Amino acid sequence: MMAVARRITVLTGAGVSFPSGVARFAFAASPYLASAAARRSAWRSWLDDPMWSAEPNAAHTALAELERTGRVRSLLTQNVDGLHQRAGSTAVVELHGSMARVVCASCGAAAPVADALAQVRAGAPYPVCAGCGGVRRPAVVAFGEPVPEPVLREARTAVLDCDALLAVGTSLTVSPASDLVGLAVRAGAAVVVVNPGPTPYDGVAAAVVRAPAEEALPELVAVPVTASGPVRTWGDPSTW
């Protein structure tokens, strides 16, 4: 499958970042916004989160190398740690937002998370907006919140405009990210699942690799391309 895949959309999950020491990030907005104590507790726990010192692993670097060969259409990630970008990937769509930024819950102003962490380290119970004094929150999709429609539209477009979808390090049980796999199948793209455990979409995948991302991806990316001629995708009318 990798030998003939030339326009690849990648979908990654927490399994890609686990080897870097980053755990799945969970954030519930309602209690955070309703309670000063909850905000104080959250930021105290985030001060020393491994995410701030984590380094990209072999899975991140392999995907960055795949992009450098010109074969990656988009990299859709459910992770919020920014490790794909640090590894060199540029075609990244952050489905669940990014912990690199905070936003004001009142006025919507954005700021680097480093500013928020500095406020807390200086003694503030939790970070507040420099402009309006409102509560700052992580710029991520919290439990119960929808993926922003423009982001979801960009992801769906990427899935329709590829000849292969590489789903890596994700259990494919969280919607709407998991729904992208079914969309890819319906559009005629080959799906390759790379995950140590089973997923609900293994039965429709063209290939399944039962291995951790950091072990499988360097080998998959190293497969030389043998296909030639035009790449035809459902999402590119110029190829119809």
N, C-alpha and C positions, 0 to 999 in steps of 0.2 A: 504493500500500500504506500509506503513512504517513497518507494522508487518512482511511482507515477504521480504522486501528489506535488503539484507545483503552485497552487494558490490555496494556502492553508490558513484557516482560522483556528486559533487555539483558545480553549476554555480551561482555565486553571482554578483549582480550589486549594483548601488549606494544606493538603498533602504535599504541595510543592514547597511550602515554607516550613513545615515541621522540622526538616533536617537543619534548618538555620536557627532552631530554637524558638521559633515563633508559634505560639498557640493560637487556636481559633479565637478571634476577637468577638466578644459579645457586649452589646450595649442596648439597654432599655431606656428609651427617651422619657417615658412618662414619669417614673419615679425620680429620675435625674432632674427634670425640670420642676417637679413639684416639691422637692425637699432639699434644703440647703445641706442637711446632714448627708444625704445620698450623694450630692455633688462633692462634698468634702472627702467622703470615703472613696469615691471613684478616682479622684485625682491623686489621692495618696497612694492608691494601688497602681496607678499608671506611671508614677514618677520613676519607678525602677523596672518598668516593663522591658523584657528582653528585646522587644521590637526596636528600641532606639539604638541598640548596639549590634543588632543582627547583621550578618553579611550574606550576600547571595550565595547559593550553593550550586552544585553542578547542574541541577535542573534549570535554574534561572539562566545560567550562562549558556547552556545548550540552546534554549529558546532564543536568546539574544543572537547567538551564532546563526540559527535558522533564519532569523530576520535579515541578517547581513547578507545571506545568500539570495535575498529577494523573493523568498517563497512564502513569507508570512503576510497575509492580508490584514489581519488584526489579531491582537492578543486580548481576549476578554478574561478578566480576572475577578474572582469573588474575594480576593485578598485585599487588605487595606494597608499593607505594610510598605509598599513602594519598592520592594526588592527587585521586581522585574525591571523597573526603570534604572535602578542602581546597577543592574547587571548589563545594561546597554540597550534594552528593548525600548522602542519609541512608539510603536503602534499599539499602545496600551489603552484599553477601555476599562475603567474601574467601575464595575457594576455596583459595588457596595460602598463607593466613596473611598476616602483616603484619610488615614490618621496623620498625614503630614500637615493637615489644616484643621482649624477650628472655625466655627461660624457663630455669629451672635444670634441667639434665638429670638431677639426682638427686632433688630434692624437688618439682619442678614449679612453684615460685614464679615469678610473672611480675614484670617490672619494665620501665620505659621504656627504650628503646634509648639515650636520652640519658645515662642512668646508666652504661650499659656503655661508651659512647664516652668519657665523662668518666674512667672508671677507666683506660682505655688511654692517654688523653692525659696522665694523671697519672703514667704510667710502668709500669702493670701490663702484663704480656705479653698478657694476655687477661682478660676480665671473669669474676669469680666471684660466686657467690650470697652476698648479705649475711647470709642466714639459716644456711645449712648449709656454705658454702664450696665447693659443687659448681660444675661448669662451666656457665656460661651460654651459650646458643646462640640464634640468631635464631628467632623464633616463626613460622617458615615451614615449608611442606612441602618437605622435601629430596628429592633424587633417590632413587627407590625407595621412598619413604614414601607411604602412601595418604592421600587427602583424608579428613579426619575424617568419620565416618559422619553425625553430626548436621548438619555443613555440607553434605554431599552430599545429604542428605534435604531440607534447606531449599531447595537449588538445584533439585532435581527437582520439588518442589512448586511453585516459582515458574514453572517451564517448563510444567507442566501447567495452570497457572491464568493463562494469558495468551492473547490473541488474536493476538499477534505476538511473535516472537523476533527481536531486532535483534542480530546477531553482528558485532562491530566490531573491526578491528585484530587479528584472530587468524587463524592459518593453519588452525585447526581440525584439528590433527594430534595433539594431546596429550589422551589420555584421563585421567580421565573427563569433563573439560570438553567435549571435542568430542562425546561421546555425547549430551549434552543437546540437540544440534541434531536428531538423529534422533528423540529422545523428543518434541520439540516437533512434528515433522512427523506422527508417529503420533497425537498428541493433537489434531491438526487446526489447530494454529497456523500462521500464515504466517511463513516465515523470510525475513528480509532480511539478506543478507551484504554487509558493507562492508569491502573489503580490496583493496589494490593488486594482489595476486597471486591466483592460483586457489586454491581450497580443495576438499577432497574432497566437500563438501556443496553445491557450486554447482548440481549437477544437480537437487537436491530443493528448492532455494530458490525462493520465489515471485518474488524479485527479487535481482539482484546488482549492486552498485555498485563499479566498479573505480576507486577513488580513495582517497587517504589519509584517515584518520578526521578529521583536523583541517580538511580541506576539505569533506568530504561531510556531516558531521553538522550543522553550522550550517544548511545548506540543507534537510536532511531534517526537522529539528526545526521549522523555520519553516513547513512545509506545514500549512495550516489543516485542521482536522478537519471532514469533511462528513457522517460517519455519525451516526446517532441511534438511539435505542431501546436495549434491554438488551444487555449484553455477555455472550455465552455462552461458557463455557470448560469443557473436560473436567474440570478439577480443582475446580470449584465446583458441588457437587451442587444448590445452590439454583437453579441456572440450567438444570438438566436438564428 
